[in-house]
């Protein structure tokens, strides 16, 4: 009997499903962090394959900055209704109103970094001991050195010098009371892998991933969607451009790219030719050379 040969997407899928089932088996109260972006949407599809026809053994958790793209929120609500799964939303505005965080001021103000406090509050409120995220190693150097099972201390902090070894496909989820683990099932995927998987699975995505006309301004050399969250002034010239977004985050820190790619095949061709990581369109990663690592050490996703 000839053994069936798996292609590389099958292998990546099998690894991710194995990790999701390990989470379900090792932890008492896991959660899946859902942003409405392509990576977390891919995680949801993988969870369907791992656990259907049963219910997910975890809720979906969205940390809402209040500065999201409208298309993303519409997609989120429609997807949750289709799935019939539980959605928990933590609001950054609540943390601001309670005086736990101070909203940034100035032209480049963003709520992105403020999500950490809301995330940690949501974890504590619901007693989550594991949070599944869609981070990938190819995105950014801090994510490149983080383990698939990434232990956070009782303050939600990550210490890159105290990571556990991960031999073969053995994952150690043992933690002390108060600690939690961030789990990254698609850590070994690339942006191109994700898009090839989306094409194979015929998955729907928020429309902002595809080329469309949008009013934009240029800020710090990047095209930003014109919105009241950008603290625009008379120097900001609004122009209509055909753009798409490679990554989805807070509107105040997520830049667009000029593009004609309005079909998945065109997007895959565009990414294949690109020499810039998708995180190159995130202004929050440009605060310093170690911006992502510093946020992770403080409890960020």
C-alpha positions, 0 to 999 in steps of 0.5 A: 500500500502506497503511503499518502503524501501530504503537501506542505499545507497539510503538514502545517495544518496537522501541526496546528491542529495538534497544538490546538488539541494539546491546549484543550487537553492541558489547560482548564480555561483556554481562550482564542484571541480574535482580532478579525485579521487573517491569522486569527480567522485562519485559527478559527478555521483550524479550530473548526477542523480540530473540534467539529462537530462539537463546540470549541473548548474555548471562547473567542476573545477580542480586545476592542480598542474602539479604533477598529476598522468598521469592516473588521467588526462587521466581519467579526459579528457575522462570523460569530453568529455563523459559528454559534460560539461565545465571544468575549469583548474587552474594551480599551475605553473601559480601562481609559474611563477607569483611569487604568491607562492614559490615552496618548496625545499628539499626532501619532497617538494610538491605542494599540499599546493600551490593549495590554492592560485590557487583555490582562484584565480580561484574562484575570476576570475570566481566569484564562490559563492559556490564550491562543494567538495568531502570531508567526515567527516570520513577522518580526524578530521578537516573535521569531524567538518566542516559543509555541507555548510561551509562559507568562508570569503572574503579571503577564510578562514575558522573559525571553531568557527563561523560555522552555525547550520545545523538543519535537512536538512535545509542549509543556503547559505546566504552570504555577497559579497566576501564570498563563501561557500564550500559544501560537499554533501557526508560529511556523507559517509564513504570510504566504502560507496563510494566503495559500491556505486561505485560497485552498480553504476558500475562506472569506476575509474582511474586504480591507484585505483586497484592493479598494478605493479609500481616502488616505493621508501620508504620515511618516512615509506611510499611507494611512486611512483617513479617519477621526482617530488620526488627529489630522490637521491642516497639513494632512492632505486627503487623497483617494488611493487604491490600497489594501491592508496586509495586516489589520490592527488599530486604525491609528497605527495600521498603514495601507499599501498601494495595490491593484490586487483585488483577487487572492491570486493577485495578492499571493503574486504581490506578496511573493514579490515583496521584500518587506514584511507585513509588519512594515506597515505597522507604525507601532513597531517603529517606535524603537528597534525593540518595540515589539519585544518591549510590549511583549515583556509588558504583557502584550499579545 
